[in-house]
Amino acid sequence: MYDVVVIGAGVIGTAVARELMKFDIKVMVLERENDVACGTTKANSAIVHAGYDAPYGTLKGKFNAWGNRIFGEVCETLNVPFKRIGSLVCAFSEEDLATLEALKHNGELLGISNLEIVDQLSLRAMEPNVSDDAVAALYAPTAGITEPWELAIAYMENAMDNGAELKLNFEVKTIEKKCDHYIISDGNTLVEAKYVVNAAGVYADQIYHMVCDVPEFTITPRRGQYFLLDKSAKDHVRRIIFPCPSNKGKGTLVLPTVNGNILIGPDSEDLEISQKEATETTLERLNLVKQLANHLIKDIPFSENITTFSGLRAEPSTDDFIIGFSQVDGFYNIAGMKSPGLSSAPAIGIYVADEISGVLNAARRTRFEPKRSIRIQFEHLNDLQKKALIERNPAYGRVICRCEMITEGEILDAIHRNCGGTTLNGIKRRVRPGAGRCQGGFCGPRVVEILARELGCAMESVCQEGQSSYILVGKTKSL
């Protein structure tokens, strides 16, 4: 019997799991996919928003402002990349200027520091490639960029280091409420828990419906599509560049990533409530992203594009985050985690863990290890450090991914940690082989070989992502 089962291993669910482990609580995380961070967490803009946009008085506003303040400390503790590069919301009309003033006022109510409206001349000095039609911008220096999938991985790894358990490929089919606990089933395995935390992303409404005949909310998937440009384009913008927001979201933006690429997107496309797996990209919508981005930034080198992708945001019927105990005793919802969900995750994790530990009357652990062990990044070492490392462990001298300079030693580390990668994309998320210009064309087969060797399985058993995403079917000579 677990004290708490968390359903969903995205950045929200893993943050909650890690924070719960600060208390004397037995925790299990259930995830339907082959890895953590396989939903919205792996396909979004990777922005830590300053917090001026979410309306004062909402849960979004509260948790975004709080999350932004502590984001740097959390990332430092968990050895996750994070840079405060600042953001600019560009105005193109008198109406937009009024929007900037409203955003600044809202941000000040929320306690967002150092917000400033800069004029056209200052904007050009800050970002020379901003459209000539932009007349001013709201500058928020506390905005930042991170790797959301690595944050979720780090949260889960640290939770497991402190005793939490993770069960992958567990798609919840039924939840049965008993008088003092829940029985959760995937059709084969039963898991029992006193409390359930529903952090199931776009499926949060369906999970809640398993215990509540008339749930208070629904979740609609909203799709956004993106371009990712090669590092050769890295100097085109230095900050996060937004248009003025609309009722569909913060708009199509252009920003650098923490790894030196340029990310462009998303658009905003409301799907049917049943389309919770519709993550394909379309030429029509990608062309729209291009059009919107070209209105914002001049001379974007789309010829340097190395991949396109899409992600789904969980659009709630309540128009705000849903965080708290439900009308069903012992069932806790964390739903509607669209933007600024990533920015809010550290704060939500703390808040939810405090609430649940309170009802469990759980004491704080005397032995909680908050730090995640350092992940060696070979490319960032100097020559003397590289030489010493290779002498200690020759695997760091074998470069597997030439685009990103990723070594076998880094891949082995990513496999054998708690919450280690077992798929081609899982290793890509952890240490980036396949994330460069060739998108795994050269290093992919070598990573498959290493995974098969280290996991003790046939190469044909190694998946791209989910359980059915096979890569190989057999040896060429045998066909």
C-alpha positions as CSV (number, residue, x, y, z in Angstrom):
1,M,0.0,0.0,0.0
2,Y,1.4,3.4,-1.0
3,D,0.6,6.6,0.7
4,V,0.4,8.5,-2.6
5,V,0.2,7.4,-6.2
6,V,1.0,10.2,-8.8
7,I,-0.5,9.5,-12.2
8,G,1.6,11.2,-14.9
9,A,5.4,11.6,-15.1
10,G,5.6,15.0,-16.8
11,V,7.3,17.9,-15.2
12,I,4.3,18.6,-12.8
13,G,3.9,15.0,-11.6
14,T,7.7,14.4,-11.2
15,A,8.0,17.8,-9.3
16,V,5.3,16.6,-6.9
17,A,6.9,13.2,-6.4
18,R,10.3,14.7,-5.6
19,E,8.8,17.2,-3.1
20,L,6.7,14.5,-1.5
21,M,9.9,12.6,-0.8
22,K,11.0,15.3,1.6
23,F,8.4,13.8,3.9
24,D,8.0,10.3,5.4
25,I,5.6,9.2,2.6
26,K,5.7,6.1,0.4
27,V,5.2,7.3,-3.2
28,M,4.7,5.6,-6.6
29,V,4.6,7.4,-9.9
30,L,2.6,5.7,-12.8
31,E,3.3,6.7,-16.4
32,R,1.5,5.3,-19.5
33,E,4.5,5.9,-21.8
34,N,7.9,4.2,-22.1
35,D,9.7,7.1,-20.3
36,V,9.1,10.2,-18.3
37,A,8.5,13.5,-20.0
38,C,6.8,12.0,-23.0
39,G,3.8,14.4,-23.2
40,T,3.6,18.1,-23.2
41,T,6.8,18.3,-21.2
42,K,8.9,17.1,-24.2
43,A,7.3,19.4,-26.8
44,N,6.9,23.0,-25.7
45,S,8.6,26.4,-25.9
46,A,11.0,25.6,-22.9
47,I,10.4,29.1,-21.4
48,V,10.4,30.1,-17.8
49,H,8.0,33.0,-18.0
50,A,8.6,36.1,-16.0
51,G,4.9,36.0,-14.9
52,Y,3.4,39.3,-16.0
53,D,0.9,37.7,-18.4
54,A,-1.2,35.5,-16.1
55,P,-4.0,37.6,-14.5
56,Y,-3.6,38.8,-10.9
57,G,-5.8,36.7,-8.6
58,T,-5.5,33.5,-10.6
59,L,-3.7,30.3,-9.8
60,K,-1.6,30.8,-13.0
61,G,-0.5,34.2,-11.7
62,K,0.3,33.0,-8.2
63,F,2.3,29.9,-9.2
64,N,4.1,31.5,-12.2
65,A,5.5,34.3,-10.1
66,W,6.5,32.0,-7.3
67,G,7.9,29.4,-9.7
68,N,10.0,31.9,-11.5
69,R,11.6,33.2,-8.3
70,I,12.8,29.7,-7.3
71,F,13.6,28.3,-10.7
72,G,17.3,29.0,-10.7
73,E,17.8,27.5,-7.3
74,V,15.9,24.3,-8.2
75,C,17.9,23.9,-11.5
76,E,21.2,24.5,-9.7
77,T,20.3,21.8,-7.1
78,L,19.2,19.3,-9.7
79,N,22.0,20.1,-12.2
80,V,19.6,21.2,-15.0
81,P,20.5,24.0,-17.5
82,F,18.7,27.4,-16.9
83,K,19.5,30.8,-18.2
84,R,17.8,34.1,-17.4
85,I,18.0,35.8,-20.8
86,G,15.0,38.1,-20.5
87,S,12.0,38.5,-22.8
88,L,10.5,41.2,-25.0
89,V,6.8,41.6,-25.9
90,C,6.8,43.7,-29.1
91,A,4.1,46.3,-29.9
92,F,3.2,47.2,-33.4
93,S,0.3,49.6,-32.9
94,E,-1.4,52.0,-30.4
95,E,-3.6,49.1,-29.3
96,D,-0.5,47.0,-28.6
97,L,1.1,49.8,-26.6
98,A,-2.0,49.8,-24.3
99,T,-1.6,46.0,-24.0
100,L,2.0,46.5,-22.9
101,E,0.9,49.0,-20.2
102,A,-1.7,46.5,-19.0
103,L,0.8,43.6,-18.8
104,K,3.3,45.8,-16.9
105,H,0.6,46.8,-14.4
106,N,-0.6,43.2,-14.0
107,G,3.0,42.1,-13.5
108,E,3.6,44.7,-10.8
109,L,0.6,43.5,-9.0
110,L,2.1,40.0,-9.0
111,G,5.4,41.3,-7.7
112,I,7.4,40.8,-10.9
113,S,10.5,42.9,-10.6
114,N,12.2,45.3,-13.1
115,L,9.6,45.3,-15.8
116,E,10.2,48.1,-18.3
117,I,8.7,49.4,-21.5
118,V,11.5,50.2,-23.9
119,D,11.2,52.5,-26.9
120,Q,12.0,51.6,-30.5
121,L,15.6,52.8,-30.4
122,S,16.3,50.8,-27.2
123,L,14.5,47.7,-28.7
124,R,16.7,47.9,-31.9
125,A,19.9,48.1,-29.7
126,M,18.8,45.1,-27.7
127,E,17.6,43.0,-30.7
128,P,18.8,44.3,-34.1
129,N,16.7,41.7,-36.0
130,V,13.3,42.7,-34.6
131,S,10.9,43.8,-37.3
132,D,11.2,47.5,-38.3
133,D,7.5,47.8,-37.7
134,A,7.9,47.2,-33.9
135,V,7.5,50.5,-32.0
136,A,8.2,49.4,-28.4
137,A,8.4,46.4,-26.2
138,L,7.8,45.2,-22.6
139,Y,11.2,44.0,-21.3
140,A,11.1,41.4,-18.5
141,P,14.7,40.5,-17.4
142,T,13.7,37.6,-15.2
143,A,12.4,35.4,-18.0
144,G,14.5,32.4,-18.8
145,I,15.0,29.3,-20.8
146,T,15.6,25.7,-19.7
147,E,15.2,22.0,-20.8
148,P,11.8,20.9,-19.6
149,W,12.3,17.2,-20.3
150,E,15.6,17.2,-18.4
151,L,14.0,19.0,-15.5
152,A,11.3,16.2,-15.3
153,I,14.0,13.6,-15.6
154,A,16.0,15.2,-12.8
155,Y,13.0,15.5,-10.6
156,M,12.2,11.8,-11.0
157,E,15.8,10.7,-10.6
158,N,16.1,12.6,-7.4
159,A,12.8,11.3,-6.1
160,M,14.0,7.8,-6.8
161,D,17.3,8.5,-5.2
162,N,15.3,9.3,-2.1
163,G,13.0,6.2,-2.3
164,A,10.2,6.9,-4.7
165,E,9.2,4.2,-7.2
166,L,8.3,4.6,-10.9
167,K,6.3,2.2,-13.0
168,L,6.4,2.9,-16.8
169,N,4.1,1.5,-19.5
170,F,1.2,1.6,-16.9
171,E,-1.8,3.0,-18.6
172,V,-4.5,3.5,-16.0
173,K,-7.7,1.7,-17.1
174,T,-9.7,1.8,-13.9
175,I,-9.6,3.4,-10.4
176,E,-11.8,1.9,-7.7
177,K,-12.5,3.9,-4.6
178,K,-12.6,1.9,-1.4
179,C,-13.6,3.3,2.0
180,D,-10.0,4.4,2.9
181,H,-7.9,3.8,-0.3
182,Y,-7.9,3.5,-4.1
183,I,-7.1,0.5,-6.3
184,I,-5.6,1.5,-9.6
185,S,-5.3,-1.0,-12.5
186,D,-3.9,-1.1,-16.0
187,G,-5.8,-4.3,-16.7
188,N,-3.0,-6.6,-15.4
189,T,-1.4,-5.0,-12.4
190,L,-3.1,-3.5,-9.3
191,V,-1.6,-0.6,-7.3
192,E,-3.2,0.5,-4.0
193,A,-2.8,3.9,-2.4
194,K,-4.4,6.1,0.2
195,Y,-4.3,9.2,-2.0
196,V,-4.2,9.7,-5.7
197,V,-2.6,12.8,-7.4
198,N,-3.9,13.3,-10.9
199,A,-1.2,14.9,-13.0
200,A,-2.2,13.2,-16.3
201,G,-1.9,16.2,-18.6
202,V,-4.3,16.1,-21.5
203,Y,-5.8,13.0,-20.0
204,A,-6.5,14.5,-16.6
205,D,-10.2,14.8,-17.2
206,Q,-10.5,11.2,-18.3
207,I,-8.6,10.0,-15.2
208,Y,-10.8,12.1,-12.9
209,H,-13.9,10.7,-14.7
210,M,-12.9,7.2,-13.4
211,V,-13.8,8.3,-9.9
212,C,-16.3,11.1,-10.5
213,D,-19.5,10.7,-12.6
214,V,-19.8,14.4,-13.2
215,P,-16.3,16.0,-13.2
216,E,-16.0,19.8,-12.8
217,F,-13.8,20.3,-15.8
218,T,-12.8,19.0,-19.2
219,I,-9.5,19.2,-21.0
220,T,-9.3,20.1,-24.7
221,P,-6.0,19.5,-26.6
222,R,-4.5,22.6,-28.2
223,R,-1.8,21.8,-30.7
224,G,1.2,24.0,-31.4
225,Q,3.8,23.4,-34.1
226,Y,7.5,24.5,-34.1
227,F,10.6,24.9,-36.2
228,L,14.1,24.2,-34.7
229,L,17.0,25.9,-36.4
230,D,20.6,24.7,-36.4
231,K,23.1,26.3,-34.1
232,S,24.5,28.2,-37.1
233,A,21.5,30.6,-36.5
234,K,22.2,31.0,-32.8
235,D,23.0,34.8,-32.9
236,H,19.8,35.8,-34.7
237,V,18.0,36.6,-31.4
238,R,19.5,36.8,-27.9
239,R,16.2,37.0,-25.9
240,I,12.7,35.5,-26.0
241,I,10.8,37.6,-28.5
242,F,7.0,37.6,-28.2
243,P,4.2,39.4,-30.1
244,C,1.4,40.9,-28.0
245,P,-0.7,38.0,-26.5
246,S,-4.2,37.1,-27.7
247,N,-7.1,35.0,-26.3
248,K,-5.4,32.0,-27.9
249,G,-2.2,32.4,-25.9
250,K,1.2,34.2,-26.0
251,G,1.5,34.0,-29.7
252,T,4.2,32.7,-32.1
253,L,7.6,33.5,-30.7
254,V,11.3,33.3,-31.5
255,L,13.9,32.4,-29.0
256,P,17.3,30.8,-28.4
257,T,17.5,27.5,-26.6
258,V,19.8,26.7,-23.8
259,N,21.8,24.5,-26.3
260,G,22.3,27.3,-28.8
261,N,19.6,26.5,-31.4
262,I,16.8,28.9,-32.4
263,L,13.2,27.8,-31.7
264,I,10.2,29.2,-33.6
265,G,6.6,28.6,-32.7
266,P,4.0,27.7,-31.7
267,D,0.8,28.3,-33.6
268,S,-2.4,27.6,-31.7
269,E,-4.9,25.0,-33.0
270,D,-7.8,23.8,-31.0
271,L,-8.5,20.1,-31.6
272,E,-11.5,17.9,-30.8
273,I,-11.6,16.7,-27.2
274,S,-10.9,13.2,-28.5
275,Q,-7.7,14.1,-30.4
276,K,-5.3,13.7,-27.5
277,E,-2.6,11.9,-29.6
278,A,-2.7,14.3,-32.6
279,T,1.0,15.4,-32.5
280,E,1.6,15.4,-36.3
281,T,2.8,18.5,-38.1
282,T,1.1,19.9,-41.2
283,L,2.4,22.1,-44.0
284,E,-0.4,24.5,-43.7
285,R,0.2,25.2,-40.0
286,L,4.0,25.3,-40.3
287,N,3.6,27.9,-43.1
288,L,1.4,29.9,-40.7
289,V,4.2,29.8,-38.1
290,K,6.6,31.1,-40.7
291,Q,4.3,33.9,-41.6
292,L,3.7,35.0,-38.0
293,A,7.4,34.7,-37.1
294,N,8.5,36.7,-40.1
295,H,6.2,39.5,-39.0
296,L,8.1,39.6,-35.6
297,I,11.7,39.0,-36.7
298,K,13.5,39.9,-39.9
299,D,15.5,37.5,-42.2
300,I,14.9,34.4,-40.2
301,P,17.1,31.7,-41.8
302,F,14.5,29.0,-42.2
303,S,17.0,27.3,-44.5
304,E,18.8,26.2,-41.4
305,N,15.8,24.3,-40.0
306,I,16.9,20.8,-38.7
307,T,13.5,19.5,-37.5
308,T,9.8,20.4,-37.0
309,F,7.6,19.1,-34.2
310,S,4.3,19.7,-32.4
311,G,3.1,19.5,-28.9
312,L,-0.3,19.5,-27.2
313,R,-1.3,21.9,-24.4
314,A,-4.0,20.9,-21.9
315,E,-6.6,23.6,-22.3
316,P,-9.0,23.5,-19.3
317,S,-12.7,24.5,-19.4
318,T,-12.1,26.6,-16.3
319,D,-9.5,28.9,-18.0
320,D,-7.2,28.5,-15.0
321,F,-5.0,25.9,-13.4
322,I,-7.0,23.3,-11.4
323,I,-5.0,22.5,-8.3
324,G,-6.5,20.9,-5.1
325,F,-8.5,18.1,-3.5
326,S,-11.5,17.2,-5.5
327,Q,-15.1,16.4,-4.4
328,V,-14.0,12.8,-4.2
329,D,-12.2,12.1,-0.9
330,G,-8.5,11.5,-1.2
331,F,-8.3,12.4,-4.9
332,Y,-6.2,15.4,-5.8
333,N,-6.3,17.1,-9.2
334,I,-3.5,19.1,-10.9
335,A,-5.0,19.8,-14.3
336,G,-5.1,22.4,-17.1
337,M,-1.3,22.7,-16.9
338,K,-0.9,24.8,-20.1
339,S,1.5,27.7,-20.2
340,P,2.8,28.8,-17.7
341,G,2.8,25.2,-16.4
342,L,6.6,24.6,-16.8
343,S,7.4,28.0,-15.1
344,S,5.0,27.1,-12.2
345,A,6.2,23.5,-11.7
346,P,8.7,24.1,-8.9
347,A,6.1,26.0,-6.9
348,I,3.3,23.6,-7.6
349,G,5.5,20.7,-6.5
350,I,6.1,22.4,-3.1
351,Y,2.5,23.5,-2.6
352,V,1.0,20.1,-3.4
353,A,3.5,18.2,-1.3
354,D,2.8,20.5,1.7
355,E,-1.0,20.0,1.3
356,I,-0.8,16.2,1.0
357,S,1.8,15.8,3.8
358,G,-0.5,17.8,6.0
359,V,-3.5,15.5,5.6
360,L,-1.2,12.5,6.0
361,N,0.3,14.1,9.1
362,A,3.7,13.1,7.7
363,A,6.9,14.2,9.3
364,R,9.8,15.6,7.3
365,R,12.5,13.1,6.5
366,T,15.7,13.5,8.4
367,R,17.7,12.1,5.5
368,F,16.6,13.7,2.2
369,E,19.3,14.3,-0.4
370,P,18.2,17.3,-2.4
371,K,21.1,17.3,-5.0
372,R,21.2,15.3,-8.2
373,S,24.7,14.0,-9.1
374,I,26.5,16.0,-11.8
375,R,26.1,14.9,-15.3
376,I,29.4,15.2,-17.1
377,Q,29.2,17.1,-20.4
378,F,32.4,16.2,-22.2
379,E,32.2,19.0,-24.8
380,H,32.3,21.7,-22.1
381,L,35.5,20.4,-20.4
382,N,38.9,21.9,-21.2
383,D,41.6,19.8,-22.7
384,L,43.3,18.9,-19.4
385,Q,39.9,17.9,-17.9
386,K,39.1,15.8,-21.0
387,K,42.5,14.0,-20.8
388,A,42.1,13.2,-17.1
389,L,38.6,11.9,-17.6
390,I,39.5,9.7,-20.5
391,E,42.4,8.2,-18.5
392,R,39.9,7.3,-15.7
393,N,37.2,6.1,-18.1
394,P,38.1,5.4,-21.7
395,A,34.4,5.4,-22.7
396,Y,34.6,9.3,-22.5
397,G,37.1,9.1,-25.3
398,R,34.7,7.5,-27.8
399,V,32.6,10.2,-29.5
400,I,29.3,8.7,-30.6
401,C,27.4,11.9,-31.8
402,R,29.7,14.2,-33.8
403,C,27.1,17.0,-34.2
404,E,26.8,17.5,-30.4
405,M,30.1,15.9,-29.4
406,I,28.4,13.3,-27.1
407,T,30.6,10.5,-25.9
408,E,29.9,6.9,-25.0
409,G,30.6,7.7,-21.3
410,E,27.8,10.2,-21.2
411,I,25.4,7.7,-22.8
412,L,26.4,5.0,-20.3
413,D,25.7,7.4,-17.5
414,A,22.3,8.3,-18.9
415,I,21.4,4.6,-19.1
416,H,22.5,3.5,-15.6
417,R,21.2,6.4,-13.4
418,N,17.9,6.1,-11.6
419,C,15.2,6.9,-14.2
420,G,17.7,6.0,-16.9
421,G,17.0,6.1,-20.6
422,T,16.0,2.9,-22.4
423,T,14.9,4.2,-25.8
424,L,16.6,6.1,-28.6
425,N,14.6,9.3,-27.8
426,G,15.1,8.7,-24.1
427,I,18.9,8.9,-24.5
428,K,18.5,11.9,-26.8
429,R,16.5,13.8,-24.2
430,R,19.1,13.0,-21.5
431,V,22.4,13.7,-23.3
432,R,21.5,14.9,-26.8
433,P,22.9,12.3,-29.3
434,G,20.7,12.8,-32.4
435,A,19.7,16.4,-31.4
436,G,22.1,18.0,-33.9
437,R,22.1,18.8,-37.6
438,C,21.9,15.2,-38.8
439,Q,19.1,14.3,-36.3
440,G,20.7,10.9,-35.5
441,G,21.5,9.8,-39.0
442,F,25.1,8.9,-38.0
443,C,24.9,8.3,-34.2
444,G,21.5,6.6,-34.0
445,P,22.7,3.0,-34.9
446,R,25.6,3.3,-32.4
447,V,23.2,4.4,-29.6
448,V,20.9,1.4,-30.4
449,E,24.0,-0.9,-30.1
450,I,24.9,0.6,-26.8
451,L,21.4,0.4,-25.4
452,A,21.1,-3.3,-26.5
453,R,24.4,-4.1,-24.9
454,E,23.8,-2.3,-21.6
455,L,20.2,-3.5,-21.2
456,G,21.0,-7.0,-22.2
457,C,18.4,-7.2,-25.0
458,A,18.4,-7.7,-28.7
459,M,18.9,-4.7,-30.9
460,E,15.5,-5.3,-32.4
461,S,14.0,-4.7,-29.0
462,V,15.3,-1.2,-28.7
463,C,12.5,1.3,-29.4
464,Q,12.5,4.8,-30.8
465,E,10.0,6.0,-28.2
466,G,6.9,4.0,-27.2
467,Q,6.7,0.2,-27.0
468,S,5.5,-0.2,-30.5
469,S,8.0,2.2,-32.2
470,Y,10.4,-0.4,-33.5
471,I,13.6,0.6,-35.3
472,L,15.0,-2.7,-36.5
473,V,13.4,-6.0,-37.6
474,G,16.5,-8.1,-38.2
475,K,19.9,-8.4,-39.8
476,T,20.0,-7.3,-43.5
477,K,21.8,-10.4,-44.6
478,S,19.1,-12.6,-43.1
479,L,16.2,-11.0,-45.1
